[in-house]
Amino acid sequence: CFRKGGVPILIQFYCDQAMSVVKEKESKAWVSRAIDNWRWRDIRAPFLFQSQLTAKLTEDILTKGVCQLPAYEQSKKVHLQLLEPLLKFLNKHSVKKYNYFPFT
């Protein structure tokens, strides 16, 4: 983190089968996969605004009758995997203790 300066944002993802480095400002990424002997590839990786994502979802619902969002139960499970440890961390490091998520 730099308070001043124009250092470009790089986002890294990795697991046992793949890894990538995303160059957000350039809308590009380097991707390497175990199945490809970890050979690096350049790919397009555009970052869309929320309004663009919402427009695409709405268009699909209205024109095709389908929605690409995950079902509620799946979404809930994924969100709780982040929110529960976050709440635990917050309660460990704050004076006030919460039995609910104090954020949205």
PDB file as gemmi writes it, atoms N, CA and C in Angstrom:
CRYST1    1.000    1.000    1.000  90.00  90.00  90.00 P 1                      
ATOM      1  N   CYS A   1       0.841  -1.187   0.000  1.00  0.00           N  
ATOM      2  CA  CYS A   1       0.000   0.000   0.000  1.00  0.00           C  
ATOM      3  C   CYS A   1       0.881   1.243   0.000  1.00  0.00           C  
ATOM      4  N   PHE A   2       0.548   2.158  -0.870  1.00  0.00           N  
ATOM      5  CA  PHE A   2       1.280   3.410  -0.949  1.00  0.00           C  
ATOM      6  C   PHE A   2       0.276   4.553  -0.881  1.00  0.00           C  
ATOM      7  N   ARG A   3       0.489   5.463   0.074  1.00  0.00           N  
ATOM      8  CA  ARG A   3      -0.428   6.602   0.202  1.00  0.00           C  
ATOM      9  C   ARG A   3      -0.295   7.567  -0.973  1.00  0.00           C  
ATOM     10  N   LYS A   4       0.896   7.648  -1.527  1.00  0.00           N  
ATOM     11  CA  LYS A   4       1.139   8.545  -2.654  1.00  0.00           C  
ATOM     12  C   LYS A   4       1.780   7.750  -3.773  1.00  0.00           C  
ATOM     13  N   GLY A   5       1.559   8.194  -4.977  1.00  0.00           N  
ATOM     14  CA  GLY A   5       2.213   7.547  -6.098  1.00  0.00           C  
ATOM     15  C   GLY A   5       1.228   6.816  -6.980  1.00  0.00           C  
ATOM     16  N   GLY A   6       1.694   6.462  -8.143  1.00  0.00           N  
ATOM     17  CA  GLY A   6       0.843   5.827  -9.132  1.00  0.00           C  
ATOM     18  C   GLY A   6       1.202   4.371  -9.364  1.00  0.00           C  
ATOM     19  N   VAL A   7       1.499   3.658  -8.303  1.00  0.00           N  
ATOM     20  CA  VAL A   7       1.851   2.254  -8.450  1.00  0.00           C  
ATOM     21  C   VAL A   7       0.637   1.494  -8.974  1.00  0.00           C  
ATOM     22  N   PRO A   8       0.792   0.743 -10.079  1.00  0.00           N  
ATOM     23  CA  PRO A   8      -0.361   0.028 -10.634  1.00  0.00           C  
ATOM     24  C   PRO A   8      -0.835  -1.104  -9.706  1.00  0.00           C  
ATOM     25  N   ILE A   9      -2.124  -1.345  -9.729  1.00  0.00           N  
ATOM     26  CA  ILE A   9      -2.718  -2.403  -8.916  1.00  0.00           C  
ATOM     27  C   ILE A   9      -2.502  -3.749  -9.599  1.00  0.00           C  
ATOM     28  N   LEU A  10      -1.945  -4.701  -8.859  1.00  0.00           N  
ATOM     29  CA  LEU A  10      -1.799  -6.074  -9.319  1.00  0.00           C  
ATOM     30  C   LEU A  10      -2.571  -6.966  -8.359  1.00  0.00           C  
ATOM     31  N   ILE A  11      -3.399  -7.841  -8.903  1.00  0.00           N  
ATOM     32  CA  ILE A  11      -4.175  -8.769  -8.089  1.00  0.00           C  
ATOM     33  C   ILE A  11      -3.669 -10.167  -8.386  1.00  0.00           C  
ATOM     34  N   GLN A  12      -3.376 -10.934  -7.338  1.00  0.00           N  
ATOM     35  CA  GLN A  12      -2.855 -12.286  -7.521  1.00  0.00           C  
ATOM     36  C   GLN A  12      -3.852 -13.306  -6.985  1.00  0.00           C  
ATOM     37  N   PHE A  13      -4.056 -14.364  -7.755  1.00  0.00           N  
ATOM     38  CA  PHE A  13      -4.885 -15.500  -7.357  1.00  0.00           C  
ATOM     39  C   PHE A  13      -4.032 -16.751  -7.506  1.00  0.00           C  
ATOM     40  N   TYR A  14      -4.172 -17.684  -6.602  1.00  0.00           N  
ATOM     41  CA  TYR A  14      -3.455 -18.939  -6.773  1.00  0.00           C  
ATOM     42  C   TYR A  14      -4.112 -20.058  -5.974  1.00  0.00           C  
ATOM     43  N   CYS A  15      -3.951 -21.265  -6.482  1.00  0.00           N  
ATOM     44  CA  CYS A  15      -4.379 -22.484  -5.802  1.00  0.00           C  
ATOM     45  C   CYS A  15      -3.469 -23.598  -6.318  1.00  0.00           C  
ATOM     46  N   ASP A  16      -3.754 -24.828  -5.967  1.00  0.00           N  
ATOM     47  CA  ASP A  16      -2.852 -25.903  -6.376  1.00  0.00           C  
ATOM     48  C   ASP A  16      -2.919 -26.217  -7.866  1.00  0.00           C  
ATOM     49  N   GLN A  17      -3.930 -25.734  -8.578  1.00  0.00           N  
ATOM     50  CA  GLN A  17      -4.085 -26.036 -10.002  1.00  0.00           C  
ATOM     51  C   GLN A  17      -3.836 -24.862 -10.943  1.00  0.00           C  
ATOM     52  N   ALA A  18      -3.824 -23.636 -10.401  1.00  0.00           N  
ATOM     53  CA  ALA A  18      -3.669 -22.464 -11.269  1.00  0.00           C  
ATOM     54  C   ALA A  18      -3.217 -21.253 -10.474  1.00  0.00           C  
ATOM     55  N   MET A  19      -2.663 -20.294 -11.199  1.00  0.00           N  
ATOM     56  CA  MET A  19      -2.348 -19.008 -10.595  1.00  0.00           C  
ATOM     57  C   MET A  19      -2.440 -17.931 -11.668  1.00  0.00           C  
ATOM     58  N   SER A  20      -2.691 -16.708 -11.206  1.00  0.00           N  
ATOM     59  CA  SER A  20      -2.772 -15.607 -12.151  1.00  0.00           C  
ATOM     60  C   SER A  20      -2.367 -14.310 -11.486  1.00  0.00           C  
ATOM     61  N   VAL A  21      -1.930 -13.395 -12.315  1.00  0.00           N  
ATOM     62  CA  VAL A  21      -1.614 -12.041 -11.906  1.00  0.00           C  
ATOM     63  C   VAL A  21      -2.423 -11.136 -12.820  1.00  0.00           C  
ATOM     64  N   VAL A  22      -3.301 -10.343 -12.224  1.00  0.00           N  
ATOM     65  CA  VAL A  22      -4.198  -9.473 -12.988  1.00  0.00           C  
ATOM     66  C   VAL A  22      -3.656  -8.050 -12.967  1.00  0.00           C  
ATOM     67  N   LYS A  23      -3.517  -7.475 -14.160  1.00  0.00           N  
ATOM     68  CA  LYS A  23      -3.092  -6.090 -14.302  1.00  0.00           C  
ATOM     69  C   LYS A  23      -4.360  -5.278 -14.606  1.00  0.00           C  
ATOM     70  N   GLU A  24      -4.982  -4.810 -13.533  1.00  0.00           N  
ATOM     71  CA  GLU A  24      -6.305  -4.183 -13.648  1.00  0.00           C  
ATOM     72  C   GLU A  24      -6.343  -3.027 -14.642  1.00  0.00           C  
ATOM     73  N   LYS A  25      -5.414  -2.114 -14.530  1.00  0.00           N  
ATOM     74  CA  LYS A  25      -5.431  -0.914 -15.375  1.00  0.00           C  
ATOM     75  C   LYS A  25      -5.317  -1.243 -16.861  1.00  0.00           C  
ATOM     76  N   GLU A  26      -4.638  -2.346 -17.179  1.00  0.00           N  
ATOM     77  CA  GLU A  26      -4.454  -2.756 -18.574  1.00  0.00           C  
ATOM     78  C   GLU A  26      -5.521  -3.733 -19.051  1.00  0.00           C  
ATOM     79  N   SER A  27      -6.405  -4.157 -18.163  1.00  0.00           N  
ATOM     80  CA  SER A  27      -7.435  -5.166 -18.480  1.00  0.00           C  
ATOM     81  C   SER A  27      -6.811  -6.445 -19.038  1.00  0.00           C  
ATOM     82  N   LYS A  28      -5.684  -6.839 -18.448  1.00  0.00           N  
ATOM     83  CA  LYS A  28      -4.971  -8.043 -18.868  1.00  0.00           C  
ATOM     84  C   LYS A  28      -4.597  -8.873 -17.646  1.00  0.00           C  
ATOM     85  N   ALA A  29      -4.267 -10.129 -17.902  1.00  0.00           N  
ATOM     86  CA  ALA A  29      -3.788 -10.997 -16.832  1.00  0.00           C  
ATOM     87  C   ALA A  29      -2.810 -12.012 -17.389  1.00  0.00           C  
ATOM     88  N   TRP A  30      -1.939 -12.503 -16.536  1.00  0.00           N  
ATOM     89  CA  TRP A  30      -1.102 -13.644 -16.849  1.00  0.00           C  
ATOM     90  C   TRP A  30      -1.713 -14.822 -16.112  1.00  0.00           C  
ATOM     91  N   VAL A  31      -1.895 -15.935 -16.801  1.00  0.00           N  
ATOM     92  CA  VAL A  31      -2.490 -17.128 -16.207  1.00  0.00           C  
ATOM     93  C   VAL A  31      -1.565 -18.310 -16.442  1.00  0.00           C  
ATOM     94  N   SER A  32      -1.380 -19.102 -15.399  1.00  0.00           N  
ATOM     95  CA  SER A  32      -0.543 -20.299 -15.482  1.00  0.00           C  
ATOM     96  C   SER A  32      -1.302 -21.441 -14.810  1.00  0.00           C  
ATOM     97  N   ARG A  33      -1.382 -22.596 -15.511  1.00  0.00           N  
ATOM     98  CA  ARG A  33      -2.143 -23.732 -14.968  1.00  0.00           C  
ATOM     99  C   ARG A  33      -1.278 -24.983 -14.940  1.00  0.00           C  
ATOM    100  N   ALA A  34      -1.512 -25.786 -13.923  1.00  0.00           N  
ATOM    101  CA  ALA A  34      -0.778 -27.052 -13.790  1.00  0.00           C  
ATOM    102  C   ALA A  34      -0.992 -27.927 -15.011  1.00  0.00           C  
ATOM    103  N   ILE A  35      -2.219 -27.973 -15.518  1.00  0.00           N  
ATOM    104  CA  ILE A  35      -2.544 -28.822 -16.674  1.00  0.00           C  
ATOM    105  C   ILE A  35      -1.743 -28.421 -17.920  1.00  0.00           C  
ATOM    106  N   ASP A  36      -1.272 -27.169 -17.960  1.00  0.00           N  
ATOM    107  CA  ASP A  36      -0.463 -26.666 -19.081  1.00  0.00           C  
ATOM    108  C   ASP A  36       1.018 -26.588 -18.712  1.00  0.00           C  
ATOM    109  N   ASN A  37       1.439 -27.385 -17.736  1.00  0.00           N  
ATOM    110  CA  ASN A  37       2.838 -27.380 -17.265  1.00  0.00           C  
ATOM    111  C   ASN A  37       3.279 -26.000 -16.777  1.00  0.00           C  
ATOM    112  N   TRP A  38       2.359 -25.261 -16.199  1.00  0.00           N  
ATOM    113  CA  TRP A  38       2.616 -23.949 -15.606  1.00  0.00           C  
ATOM    114  C   TRP A  38       3.151 -22.924 -16.616  1.00  0.00           C  
ATOM    115  N   ARG A  39       2.821 -23.117 -17.878  1.00  0.00           N  
ATOM    116  CA  ARG A  39       3.200 -22.151 -18.915  1.00  0.00           C  
ATOM    117  C   ARG A  39       2.305 -20.912 -18.762  1.00  0.00           C  
ATOM    118  N   TRP A  40       2.910 -19.738 -18.777  1.00  0.00           N  
ATOM    119  CA  TRP A  40       2.163 -18.488 -18.628  1.00  0.00           C  
ATOM    120  C   TRP A  40       1.500 -18.086 -19.940  1.00  0.00           C  
ATOM    121  N   ARG A  41       0.262 -17.603 -19.848  1.00  0.00           N  
ATOM    122  CA  ARG A  41      -0.474 -17.073 -21.000  1.00  0.00           C  
ATOM    123  C   ARG A  41      -0.980 -15.680 -20.661  1.00  0.00           C  
ATOM    124  N   ASP A  42      -0.978 -14.796 -21.632  1.00  0.00           N  
ATOM    125  CA  ASP A  42      -1.612 -13.481 -21.490  1.00  0.00           C  
ATOM    126  C   ASP A  42      -3.067 -13.614 -21.916  1.00  0.00           C  
ATOM    127  N   ILE A  43      -3.978 -13.076 -21.118  1.00  0.00           N  
ATOM    128  CA  ILE A  43      -5.395 -13.087 -21.492  1.00  0.00           C  
ATOM    129  C   ILE A  43      -6.005 -11.714 -21.236  1.00  0.00           C  
ATOM    130  N   ARG A  44      -7.128 -11.452 -21.898  1.00  0.00           N  
ATOM    131  CA  ARG A  44      -7.912 -10.242 -21.638  1.00  0.00           C  
ATOM    132  C   ARG A  44      -8.632 -10.430 -20.317  1.00  0.00           C  
ATOM    133  N   ALA A  45      -8.630  -9.415 -19.475  1.00  0.00           N  
ATOM    134  CA  ALA A  45      -9.301  -9.497 -18.170  1.00  0.00           C  
ATOM    135  C   ALA A  45      -9.942  -8.156 -17.833  1.00  0.00           C  
ATOM    136  N   PRO A  46     -11.013  -7.815 -18.543  1.00  0.00           N  
ATOM    137  CA  PRO A  46     -11.635  -6.510 -18.290  1.00  0.00           C  
ATOM    138  C   PRO A  46     -12.347  -6.469 -16.926  1.00  0.00           C  
ATOM    139  N   PHE A  47     -12.252  -5.333 -16.267  1.00  0.00           N  
ATOM    140  CA  PHE A  47     -12.966  -5.098 -15.021  1.00  0.00           C  
ATOM    141  C   PHE A  47     -14.186  -4.244 -15.353  1.00  0.00           C  
ATOM    142  N   LEU A  48     -15.343  -4.805 -15.175  1.00  0.00           N  
ATOM    143  CA  LEU A  48     -16.574  -4.089 -15.502  1.00  0.00           C  
ATOM    144  C   LEU A  48     -17.090  -3.328 -14.290  1.00  0.00           C  
ATOM    145  N   PHE A  49     -17.748  -2.197 -14.544  1.00  0.00           N  
ATOM    146  CA  PHE A  49     -18.422  -1.468 -13.482  1.00  0.00           C  
ATOM    147  C   PHE A  49     -19.647  -2.263 -13.041  1.00  0.00           C  
ATOM    148  N   GLN A  50     -20.087  -2.058 -11.792  1.00  0.00           N  
ATOM    149  CA  GLN A  50     -21.260  -2.766 -11.286  1.00  0.00           C  
ATOM    150  C   GLN A  50     -22.469  -2.515 -12.182  1.00  0.00           C  
ATOM    151  N   SER A  51     -22.606  -1.305 -12.701  1.00  0.00           N  
ATOM    152  CA  SER A  51     -23.746  -0.999 -13.575  1.00  0.00           C  
ATOM    153  C   SER A  51     -23.711  -1.848 -14.844  1.00  0.00           C  
ATOM    154  N   GLN A  52     -22.524  -2.142 -15.359  1.00  0.00           N  
ATOM    155  CA  GLN A  52     -22.405  -2.990 -16.549  1.00  0.00           C  
ATOM    156  C   GLN A  52     -22.776  -4.438 -16.225  1.00  0.00           C  
ATOM    157  N   LEU A  53     -22.355  -4.912 -15.056  1.00  0.00           N  
ATOM    158  CA  LEU A  53     -22.701  -6.275 -14.641  1.00  0.00           C  
ATOM    159  C   LEU A  53     -24.200  -6.417 -14.436  1.00  0.00           C  
ATOM    160  N   THR A  54     -24.801  -5.432 -13.777  1.00  0.00           N  
ATOM    161  CA  THR A  54     -26.238  -5.458 -13.512  1.00  0.00           C  
ATOM    162  C   THR A  54     -27.034  -5.390 -14.813  1.00  0.00           C  
ATOM    163  N   ALA A  55     -26.572  -4.562 -15.754  1.00  0.00           N  
ATOM    164  CA  ALA A  55     -27.268  -4.447 -17.042  1.00  0.00           C  
ATOM    165  C   ALA A  55     -27.286  -5.787 -17.769  1.00  0.00           C  
ATOM    166  N   LYS A  56     -26.168  -6.507 -17.753  1.00  0.00           N  
ATOM    167  CA  LYS A  56     -26.094  -7.813 -18.424  1.00  0.00           C  
ATOM    168  C   LYS A  56     -27.036  -8.822 -17.754  1.00  0.00           C  
ATOM    169  N   LEU A  57     -27.052  -8.861 -16.431  1.00  0.00           N  
ATOM    170  CA  LEU A  57     -27.955  -9.765 -15.714  1.00  0.00           C  
ATOM    171  C   LEU A  57     -29.413  -9.443 -16.032  1.00  0.00           C  
ATOM    172  N   THR A  58     -29.745  -8.164 -16.013  1.00  0.00           N  
ATOM    173  CA  THR A  58     -31.122  -7.736 -16.300  1.00  0.00           C  
ATOM    174  C   THR A  58     -31.522  -8.098 -17.719  1.00  0.00           C  
ATOM    175  N   GLU A  59     -30.631  -7.861 -18.660  1.00  0.00           N  
ATOM    176  CA  GLU A  59     -30.911  -8.186 -20.062  1.00  0.00           C  
ATOM    177  C   GLU A  59     -31.182  -9.688 -20.227  1.00  0.00           C  
ATOM    178  N   ASP A  60     -30.356 -10.528 -19.592  1.00  0.00           N  
ATOM    179  CA  ASP A  60     -30.553 -11.985 -19.676  1.00  0.00           C  
ATOM    180  C   ASP A  60     -31.887 -12.418 -19.070  1.00  0.00           C  
ATOM    181  N   ILE A  61     -32.258 -11.810 -17.948  1.00  0.00           N  
ATOM    182  CA  ILE A  61     -33.536 -12.154 -17.310  1.00  0.00           C  
ATOM    183  C   ILE A  61     -34.695 -11.763 -18.217  1.00  0.00           C  
ATOM    184  N   LEU A  62     -34.637 -10.557 -18.764  1.00  0.00           N  
ATOM    185  CA  LEU A  62     -35.751 -10.058 -19.578  1.00  0.00           C  
ATOM    186  C   LEU A  62     -35.843 -10.714 -20.953  1.00  0.00           C  
ATOM    187  N   THR A  63     -34.703 -11.008 -21.576  1.00  0.00           N  
ATOM    188  CA  THR A  63     -34.745 -11.545 -22.937  1.00  0.00           C  
ATOM    189  C   THR A  63     -34.668 -13.065 -23.007  1.00  0.00           C  
ATOM    190  N   LYS A  64     -33.992 -13.697 -22.042  1.00  0.00           N  
ATOM    191  CA  LYS A  64     -33.809 -15.148 -22.085  1.00  0.00           C  
ATOM    192  C   LYS A  64     -34.519 -15.894 -20.961  1.00  0.00           C  
ATOM    193  N   GLY A  65     -34.972 -15.141 -19.950  1.00  0.00           N  
ATOM    194  CA  GLY A  65     -35.629 -15.774 -18.812  1.00  0.00           C  
ATOM    195  C   GLY A  65     -34.682 -16.546 -17.915  1.00  0.00           C  
ATOM    196  N   VAL A  66     -33.381 -16.223 -17.970  1.00  0.00           N  
ATOM    197  CA  VAL A  66     -32.388 -16.908 -17.132  1.00  0.00           C  
ATOM    198  C   VAL A  66     -31.577 -15.882 -16.342  1.00  0.00           C  
ATOM    199  N   CYS A  67     -31.083 -16.323 -15.192  1.00  0.00           N  
ATOM    200  CA  CYS A  67     -30.246 -15.474 -14.352  1.00  0.00           C  
ATOM    201  C   CYS A  67     -28.984 -16.251 -14.007  1.00  0.00           C  
ATOM    202  N   GLN A  68     -27.832 -15.647 -14.259  1.00  0.00           N  
ATOM    203  CA  GLN A  68     -26.557 -16.310 -14.030  1.00  0.00           C  
ATOM    204  C   GLN A  68     -26.055 -16.195 -12.592  1.00  0.00           C  
ATOM    205  N   LEU A  69     -26.824 -15.551 -11.713  1.00  0.00           N  
ATOM    206  CA  LEU A  69     -26.413 -15.455 -10.315  1.00  0.00           C  
ATOM    207  C   LEU A  69     -26.560 -16.812  -9.638  1.00  0.00           C  
ATOM    208  N   PRO A  70     -25.716 -17.087  -8.624  1.00  0.00           N  
ATOM    209  CA  PRO A  70     -25.864 -18.357  -7.904  1.00  0.00           C  
ATOM    210  C   PRO A  70     -27.160 -18.371  -7.100  1.00  0.00           C  
ATOM    211  N   ALA A  71     -27.643 -19.560  -6.800  1.00  0.00           N  
ATOM    212  CA  ALA A  71     -28.840 -19.704  -5.973  1.00  0.00           C  
ATOM    213  C   ALA A  71     -28.556 -19.149  -4.577  1.00  0.00           C  
ATOM    214  N   TYR A  72     -29.605 -18.794  -3.867  1.00  0.00           N  
ATOM    215  CA  TYR A  72     -29.471 -18.180  -2.545  1.00  0.00           C  
ATOM    216  C   TYR A  72     -28.604 -19.024  -1.605  1.00  0.00           C  
ATOM    217  N   GLU A  73     -28.869 -20.312  -1.488  1.00  0.00           N  
ATOM    218  CA  GLU A  73     -28.137 -21.167  -0.556  1.00  0.00           C  
ATOM    219  C   GLU A  73     -26.639 -21.195  -0.875  1.00  0.00           C  
ATOM    220  N   GLN A  74     -26.299 -21.263  -2.140  1.00  0.00           N  
ATOM    221  CA  GLN A  74     -24.889 -21.263  -2.536  1.00  0.00           C  
ATOM    222  C   GLN A  74     -24.247 -19.911  -2.210  1.00  0.00           C  
ATOM    223  N   SER A  75     -24.945 -18.836  -2.520  1.00  0.00           N  
ATOM    224  CA  SER A  75     -24.434 -17.496  -2.244  1.00  0.00           C  
ATOM    225  C   SER A  75     -24.252 -17.282  -0.744  1.00  0.00           C  
ATOM    226  N   LYS A  76     -25.219 -17.722   0.033  1.00  0.00           N  
ATOM    227  CA  LYS A  76     -25.152 -17.597   1.495  1.00  0.00           C  
ATOM    228  C   LYS A  76     -23.920 -18.322   2.034  1.00  0.00           C  
ATOM    229  N   LYS A  77     -23.685 -19.528   1.562  1.00  0.00           N  
ATOM    230  CA  LYS A  77     -22.544 -20.318   2.016  1.00  0.00           C  
ATOM    231  C   LYS A  77     -21.226 -19.597   1.727  1.00  0.00           C  
ATOM    232  N   VAL A  78     -21.086 -19.073   0.519  1.00  0.00           N  
ATOM    233  CA  VAL A  78     -19.863 -18.374   0.134  1.00  0.00           C  
ATOM    234  C   VAL A  78     -19.669 -17.108   0.971  1.00  0.00           C  
ATOM    235  N   HIS A  79     -20.736 -16.348   1.165  1.00  0.00           N  
ATOM    236  CA  HIS A  79     -20.631 -15.113   1.951  1.00  0.00           C  
ATOM    237  C   HIS A  79     -20.270 -15.407   3.405  1.00  0.00           C  
ATOM    238  N   LEU A  80     -20.869 -16.438   3.982  1.00  0.00           N  
ATOM    239  CA  LEU A  80     -20.588 -16.755   5.379  1.00  0.00           C  
ATOM    240  C   LEU A  80     -19.147 -17.217   5.585  1.00  0.00           C  
ATOM    241  N   GLN A  81     -18.539 -17.796   4.554  1.00  0.00           N  
ATOM    242  CA  GLN A  81     -17.131 -18.194   4.653  1.00  0.00           C  
ATOM    243  C   GLN A  81     -16.229 -16.978   4.847  1.00  0.00           C  
ATOM    244  N   LEU A  82     -16.649 -15.828   4.391  1.00  0.00           N  
ATOM    245  CA  LEU A  82     -15.908 -14.590   4.604  1.00  0.00           C  
ATOM    246  C   LEU A  82     -16.394 -13.876   5.865  1.00  0.00           C  
ATOM    247  N   LEU A  83     -17.701 -13.765   6.020  1.00  0.00           N  
ATOM    248  CA  LEU A  83     -18.259 -12.948   7.092  1.00  0.00           C  
ATOM    249  C   LEU A  83     -18.012 -13.506   8.494  1.00  0.00           C  
ATOM    250  N   GLU A  84     -18.113 -14.820   8.667  1.00  0.00           N  
ATOM    251  CA  GLU A  84     -17.936 -15.381  10.008  1.00  0.00           C  
ATOM    252  C   GLU A  84     -16.515 -15.182  10.546  1.00  0.00           C  
ATOM    253  N   PRO A  85     -15.457 -15.471   9.764  1.00  0.00           N  
ATOM    254  CA  PRO A  85     -14.108 -15.166  10.280  1.00  0.00           C  
ATOM    255  C   PRO A  85     -13.883 -13.671  10.487  1.00  0.00           C  
ATOM    256  N   LEU A  86     -14.501 -12.846   9.643  1.00  0.00           N  
ATOM    257  CA  LEU A  86     -14.377 -11.401   9.795  1.00  0.00           C  
ATOM    258  C   LEU A  86     -15.001 -10.939  11.106  1.00  0.00           C  
ATOM    259  N   LEU A  87     -16.159 -11.458  11.448  1.00  0.00           N  
ATOM    260  CA  LEU A  87     -16.826 -11.129  12.708  1.00  0.00           C  
ATOM    261  C   LEU A  87     -15.982 -11.605  13.897  1.00  0.00           C  
ATOM    262  N   LYS A  88     -15.432 -12.790  13.795  1.00  0.00           N  
ATOM    263  CA  LYS A  88     -14.574 -13.332  14.850  1.00  0.00           C  
ATOM    264  C   LYS A  88     -13.351 -12.425  15.069  1.00  0.00           C  
ATOM    265  N   PHE A  89     -12.723 -12.009  13.973  1.00  0.00           N  
ATOM    266  CA  PHE A  89     -11.571 -11.103  14.046  1.00  0.00           C  
ATOM    267  C   PHE A  89     -11.968  -9.780  14.689  1.00  0.00           C  
ATOM    268  N   LEU A  90     -13.093  -9.229  14.269  1.00  0.00           N  
ATOM    269  CA  LEU A  90     -13.575  -7.958  14.801  1.00  0.00           C  
ATOM    270  C   LEU A  90     -13.803  -8.059  16.305  1.00  0.00           C  
ATOM    271  N   ASN A  91     -14.462  -9.115  16.752  1.00  0.00           N  
ATOM    272  CA  ASN A  91     -14.730  -9.285  18.183  1.00  0.00           C  
ATOM    273  C   ASN A  91     -13.448  -9.499  18.984  1.00  0.00           C  
ATOM    274  N   LYS A  92     -12.474 -10.119  18.371  1.00  0.00           N  
ATOM    275  CA  LYS A  92     -11.196 -10.349  19.058  1.00  0.00           C  
ATOM    276  C   LYS A  92     -10.421  -9.049  19.242  1.00  0.00           C  
ATOM    277  N   HIS A  93     -10.542  -8.126  18.276  1.00  0.00           N  
ATOM    278  CA  HIS A  93      -9.705  -6.929  18.282  1.00  0.00           C  
ATOM    279  C   HIS A  93     -10.450  -5.633  18.589  1.00  0.00           C  
ATOM    280  N   SER A  94     -11.699  -5.696  18.982  1.00  0.00           N  
ATOM    281  CA  SER A  94     -12.414  -4.460  19.304  1.00  0.00           C  
ATOM    282  C   SER A  94     -12.951  -4.512  20.732  1.00  0.00           C  
ATOM    283  N   VAL A  95     -13.185  -3.352  21.279  1.00  0.00           N  
ATOM    284  CA  VAL A  95     -13.731  -3.254  22.636  1.00  0.00           C  
ATOM    285  C   VAL A  95     -15.171  -3.739  22.639  1.00  0.00           C  
ATOM    286  N   LYS A  96     -15.952  -3.255  21.682  1.00  0.00           N  
ATOM    287  CA  LYS A  96     -17.349  -3.669  21.584  1.00  0.00           C  
ATOM    288  C   LYS A  96     -17.428  -5.065  20.969  1.00  0.00           C  
ATOM    289  N   LYS A  97     -18.291  -5.914  21.512  1.00  0.00           N  
ATOM    290  CA  LYS A  97     -18.472  -7.276  20.995  1.00  0.00           C  
ATOM    291  C   LYS A  97     -19.823  -7.352  20.277  1.00  0.00           C  
ATOM    292  N   TYR A  98     -19.837  -8.055  19.165  1.00  0.00           N  
ATOM    293  CA  TYR A  98     -21.027  -8.138  18.315  1.00  0.00           C  
ATOM    294  C   TYR A  98     -21.515  -9.575  18.204  1.00  0.00           C  
ATOM    295  N   ASN A  99     -22.830  -9.749  18.194  1.00  0.00           N  
ATOM    296  CA  ASN A  99     -23.410 -11.062  17.906  1.00  0.00           C  
ATOM    297  C   ASN A  99     -24.156 -11.006  16.570  1.00  0.00           C  
ATOM    298  N   TYR A 100     -23.865  -9.966  15.800  1.00  0.00           N  
ATOM    299  CA  TYR A 100     -24.419  -9.777  14.459  1.00  0.00           C  
ATOM    300  C   TYR A 100     -23.328  -9.135  13.607  1.00  0.00           C  
ATOM    301  N   PHE A 101     -23.543  -9.076  12.308  1.00  0.00           N  
ATOM    302  CA  PHE A 101     -22.561  -8.466  11.406  1.00  0.00           C  
ATOM    303  C   PHE A 101     -22.797  -6.951  11.380  1.00  0.00           C  
ATOM    304  N   PRO A 102     -21.884  -6.142  11.947  1.00  0.00           N  
ATOM    305  CA  PRO A 102     -22.098  -4.693  12.008  1.00  0.00           C  
ATOM    306  C   PRO A 102     -21.683  -3.971  10.725  1.00  0.00           C  
ATOM    307  N   PHE A 103     -21.830  -4.631   9.615  1.00  0.00           N  
ATOM    308  CA  PHE A 103     -21.447  -4.048   8.327  1.00  0.00           C  
ATOM    309  C   PHE A 103     -22.360  -4.648   7.261  1.00  0.00           C  
ATOM    310  N   THR A 104     -22.374  -4.014   6.104  1.00  0.00           N  
ATOM    311  CA  THR A 104     -23.216  -4.511   5.019  1.00  0.00           C  
ATOM    312  C   THR A 104     -22.350  -4.883   3.832  1.00  0.00           C  
TER     313      THR A 104                                                      
END                                                                             
